[in-house]
């Protein structure tokens, strides 16, 4: 489903140019951070390399969300800030 979502967003972006690049980066960062979090929590809980990738993707997600919320005034990204902090707390405490 995630690959289908990314492909669909890419095709629609090429075809219609309805989204800014920063919005596409936000959607991809959201998707990757959630996939890596689920994979590292449920499938491979003891894999340190996957945990580092997960933490890096969460920080990228937090950075893009903050940039969108502050610079571009996109209200959807406030939810991204809160969810990235929640994912970070789950990653550290679990």
N, CA and C of each residue as an Amber inpcrd file, in Angstrom:
protein
   282
   0.8120000  -1.1840000   0.0000000   0.0000000   0.0000000   0.0000000
   0.8610000   1.2550000   0.0000000   1.9730000   1.2160000   0.7350000
   2.8130000   2.4080000   0.8110000   3.4650000   2.6990000  -0.5350000
   3.9060000   1.6590000  -1.2170000   4.5230000   1.8520000  -2.5380000
   3.4910000   2.3630000  -3.5260000   2.2860000   1.8690000  -3.4270000
   1.2030000   2.3480000  -4.2860000   0.8960000   3.8200000  -4.0060000
   0.8980000   4.2130000  -2.7380000   0.6330000   5.6000000  -2.3630000
   1.7120000   6.5350000  -2.9040000   2.9700000   6.1660000  -2.7350000
   4.0640000   6.9950000  -3.2350000   4.0150000   7.0940000  -4.7540000
   3.7360000   5.9870000  -5.4200000   3.6440000   5.9900000  -6.8820000
   2.4940000   6.8620000  -7.3540000   1.3590000   6.7720000  -6.6850000
   0.2020000   7.5780000  -7.0630000   0.4650000   9.0710000  -6.8700000
   1.0840000   9.4430000  -5.7600000   1.4310000  10.8480000  -5.5230000
   2.4200000  11.3280000  -6.5810000   3.4090000  10.4980000  -6.9220000
   4.3820000  10.8800000  -7.9480000   3.7500000  11.0700000  -9.3090000
   2.8570000  10.1620000  -9.6950000   2.1960000  10.2700000 -11.0050000
   1.3000000  11.5020000 -11.0570000   0.5370000  11.7290000 -10.0000000
  -0.3310000  12.9050000  -9.9720000   0.4730000  14.2020000  -9.9620000
   1.6250000  14.1880000  -9.3030000   2.4600000  15.3810000  -9.2690000
   3.0420000  15.6800000 -10.6480000   3.5040000  14.6600000 -11.3270000
   4.0590000  14.8500000 -12.6690000   2.9710000  15.3090000 -13.6360000
   1.7880000  14.7370000 -13.4790000   0.6910000  15.0200000 -14.3990000
   0.0690000  16.3980000 -14.1770000  -0.1970000  16.7470000 -12.9190000
  -0.9800000  17.9490000 -12.6400000  -0.2020000  19.0760000 -11.9670000
   0.9240000  18.7830000 -11.3440000   1.7180000  19.7690000 -10.5960000
   0.8750000  20.4950000  -9.5450000   0.1190000  19.7170000  -8.7600000
  -0.7850000  20.3280000  -7.7910000  -0.1740000  20.4580000  -6.3990000
   0.9670000  19.8570000  -6.1550000   1.5910000  19.9270000  -4.8420000
   2.9750000  20.5680000  -4.9500000   3.3610000  21.2700000  -3.8980000
   4.7240000  21.7790000  -3.8150000   5.6520000  20.6290000  -3.4730000
   6.9310000  20.8150000  -3.7340000   7.8980000  19.7580000  -3.4130000
   7.9860000  19.5060000  -1.9180000   7.8270000  20.5530000  -1.1070000
   7.9250000  20.3760000   0.3370000   6.7750000  19.5270000   0.8700000
   5.6190000  19.5900000   0.2410000   4.4840000  18.7640000   0.6630000
   4.7470000  17.3030000   0.3080000   5.3510000  17.0750000  -0.8340000
   5.7070000  15.7040000  -1.2220000   6.7560000  15.1460000  -0.2680000
   7.7570000  15.9720000   0.0970000   8.7680000  15.5300000   1.0620000
   8.1230000  15.2060000   2.4080000   7.1330000  15.9990000   2.7990000
   6.4300000  15.7600000   4.0630000   5.6910000  14.4200000   4.0260000
   5.0000000  14.1480000   2.9350000   4.2430000  12.8950000   2.8290000
   5.1740000  11.6810000   2.7970000   6.2810000  11.7900000   2.0720000
   7.2290000  10.6770000   2.0090000   7.9220000  10.4780000   3.3490000
   8.2900000  11.5630000   4.0370000   8.9250000  11.4430000   5.3540000
   7.9680000  10.8180000   6.3650000   6.6960000  11.1800000   6.2840000
   5.6950000  10.5860000   7.1670000   5.5990000   9.0840000   6.9440000
   5.5020000   8.7210000   5.7000000   5.3500000   7.3130000   5.3520000
   6.5710000   6.4930000   5.7630000   7.7560000   6.9890000   5.4750000
   8.9740000   6.2490000   5.8030000   9.1640000   6.1260000   7.3080000
   8.8890000   7.1950000   8.0520000   9.0850000   7.1090000   9.5000000
   8.1010000   6.1350000  10.1410000   6.8570000   6.1030000   9.6590000
   5.8990000   5.1400000  10.2180000   6.2510000   3.7030000   9.8280000
   6.6910000   3.4900000   8.6090000   7.0640000   2.1370000   8.1910000
   8.2670000   1.6390000   8.9780000   9.2850000   2.4830000   9.1310000
  10.4640000   2.0660000   9.8900000  10.1470000   1.8650000  11.3690000
   9.2570000   2.6700000  11.9180000   8.8770000   2.4860000  13.3180000
   8.1470000   1.1640000  13.5150000   7.2070000   0.8710000  12.6430000
   6.5010000  -0.4040000  12.7570000   7.4280000  -1.5890000  12.5440000
   8.3320000  -1.4770000  11.5830000   9.2550000  -2.5820000  11.3180000
  10.2010000  -2.8070000  12.4890000  10.6860000  -1.7280000  13.0740000
  11.6480000  -1.9150000  14.1620000  10.9710000  -2.3050000  15.4720000
   9.7230000  -1.9320000  15.6770000   9.0470000  -2.3110000  16.9170000
   8.4820000  -3.7260000  16.8700000   7.9550000  -4.1230000  15.7090000
   7.2620000  -5.4090000  15.6470000   8.0870000  -6.5270000  15.0190000
   8.8240000  -6.2160000  13.9820000   9.5380000  -7.2720000  13.2700000
  10.9410000  -7.5170000  13.8090000  11.6940000  -6.4270000  13.9980000
  13.0960000  -6.5590000  14.4080000  13.3750000  -5.6550000  15.6100000
  12.9160000  -6.0180000  16.7980000  13.0780000  -5.1200000  17.9460000
  14.5180000  -5.0070000  18.4590000  15.4040000  -5.9100000  18.0920000
  16.7760000  -5.8540000  18.6110000  17.7890000  -5.3850000  17.5710000
  17.3530000  -4.9550000  16.4230000  18.2560000  -4.5290000  15.3630000
  18.6460000  -3.0630000  15.5810000  19.9200000  -2.8300000  15.8890000
  20.4110000  -1.4840000  16.1900000  20.4810000  -0.6320000  14.9230000
  20.8410000  -1.2070000  13.8000000  20.9320000  -0.4530000  12.5440000
  19.5650000   0.0850000  12.1330000  18.5630000  -0.7410000  12.2450000
  17.2090000  -0.3070000  11.9200000  16.7330000   0.7760000  12.8830000
  17.1630000   0.6940000  14.1390000  16.8000000   1.7210000  15.0980000
  17.4390000   3.0630000  14.7350000  18.6710000   3.0360000  14.2570000
  19.3230000   4.2810000  13.8430000  18.6370000   4.8870000  12.6160000
  18.2620000   4.0500000  11.6630000  17.5140000   4.5440000  10.5020000
  16.1640000   5.1220000  10.9310000  15.5400000   4.4450000  11.8840000
  14.2470000   4.9070000  12.3820000  14.3810000   6.2680000  13.0560000
  15.3790000   6.4330000  13.9160000  15.5750000   7.7090000  14.5880000
  15.9240000   8.8200000  13.5980000  16.7220000   8.4940000  12.6000000
  17.0630000   9.4930000  11.5790000  15.8150000   9.9100000  10.8000000
  14.9860000   8.9330000  10.4470000  13.7710000   9.2760000   9.6980000
  12.7900000  10.0710000  10.5500000  12.7280000   9.8030000  11.8390000
  11.8470000  10.5670000  12.7190000  12.3380000  12.0090000  12.8450000
  13.6540000  12.1990000  12.9620000  14.1750000  13.5590000  13.0430000
  13.9970000  14.3160000  11.7270000  14.1180000  13.6270000  10.6110000
  13.8390000  14.2620000   9.3140000  12.3630000  14.6470000   9.2270000
  11.4960000  13.7670000   9.6930000  10.0590000  14.0320000   9.7230000
   9.7520000  15.2390000  10.6100000  10.4070000  15.3230000  11.7610000
  10.2110000  16.4540000  12.6650000  10.7060000  17.7470000  12.0250000
  11.8520000  17.7040000  11.3730000  12.4100000  18.8980000  10.7250000
  11.4980000  19.4000000   9.6030000  11.0450000  18.4940000   8.7570000
  10.1810000  18.8990000   7.6410000   8.8450000  19.4170000   8.1700000
   8.3250000  18.7970000   9.2210000   7.0620000  19.2590000   9.8030000
   7.2080000  20.6520000  10.4060000   8.2980000  20.8800000  11.1240000
   8.5240000  22.2090000  11.7080000   8.7100000  23.2580000  10.6210000
   9.4580000  22.9110000   9.5860000   9.6810000  23.8590000   8.5020000
   8.3740000  24.2110000   7.8030000   7.5410000  23.2280000   7.5550000
   6.2470000  23.4860000   6.9170000   5.3220000  24.2890000   7.8170000
   5.3040000  23.9840000   9.1030000   4.3950000  24.6720000  10.0140000
   4.8160000  26.1180000  10.2460000   6.1100000  26.3650000  10.3390000
   6.5780000  27.7170000  10.6490000   6.7190000  28.5630000   9.3890000
   7.3810000  28.0340000   8.3710000   7.6700000  28.8320000   7.1810000
   6.4680000  28.9620000   6.2610000   5.8350000  27.8360000   5.9500000
   4.7680000  27.8390000   4.9490000   3.3720000  27.9160000   5.5470000
   3.2690000  27.9150000   6.8870000   1.9870000  28.0180000   7.5960000
   0.9820000  26.9460000   7.1630000   1.4550000  25.7160000   7.0490000
   0.5820000  24.5880000   6.7230000   0.1480000  23.9510000   8.0460000
  -1.1500000  24.0050000   8.3350000  -1.6510000  23.5470000   9.6250000
  -1.5580000  22.0360000   9.7940000  -1.5640000  21.3150000   8.7000000
  -1.4740000  19.8530000   8.7650000  -0.1610000  19.4070000   9.4030000
   0.8530000  20.2140000   9.2860000   2.1740000  19.8270000   9.7730000
   2.3050000  19.9440000  11.2860000   1.3730000  20.6240000  11.9420000
   1.3680000  20.6310000  13.4030000   1.0920000  19.2220000  13.9170000
   0.2290000  18.5170000  13.2210000  -0.0240000  17.1130000  13.5480000
   1.2460000  16.2920000  13.3130000   2.0080000  16.6280000  12.2850000
   3.2740000  15.9530000  12.0240000   4.2760000  16.1680000  13.1390000
   4.3090000  17.3730000  13.7030000   5.2130000  17.6470000  14.8200000
   4.8300000  16.8020000  16.0290000   3.5470000  16.7730000  16.3360000
   3.0760000  16.0020000  17.4870000   3.3100000  14.5050000  17.2760000
   3.0480000  14.0170000  16.0660000   3.2330000  12.5820000  15.8280000
   4.7040000  12.1970000  15.8050000   5.5720000  13.0790000  15.3310000
   7.0030000  12.7410000  15.3520000   7.5320000  12.7210000  16.7820000
   7.0250000  13.6070000  17.6350000   7.4230000  13.5670000  19.0350000
   6.9010000  12.2990000  19.7040000   5.6950000  11.9010000  19.3620000
   5.1410000  10.6460000  19.8990000   5.9420000   9.4330000  19.4100000
   6.2970000   9.4160000  18.1390000   7.1180000   8.3150000  17.6170000
   8.4900000   8.2940000  18.2820000   9.0470000   9.4550000  18.5280000
  10.3390000   9.5230000  19.2170000  10.2290000   9.0070000  20.6360000
   9.1610000   9.3710000  21.3290000   8.9660000   8.8790000  22.6970000
   8.7640000   7.3670000  22.7200000   7.9990000   6.8550000  21.7740000
   7.8110000   5.3990000  21.6900000   9.1230000   4.6860000  21.3760000
   9.9240000   5.2830000  20.5240000  11.1860000   4.6610000  20.1370000
  12.1840000   4.6270000  21.2910000  12.2100000   5.6900000  22.0510000
  13.1750000   5.7540000  23.1530000  12.7140000   4.9130000  24.3500000
  11.4450000   5.0130000  24.6800000  10.9630000   4.3320000  25.8890000
  10.6930000   2.8600000  25.6870000  10.4720000   2.4330000  24.4640000
  10.1830000   1.0250000  24.2220000  11.4580000   0.3400000  23.9280000
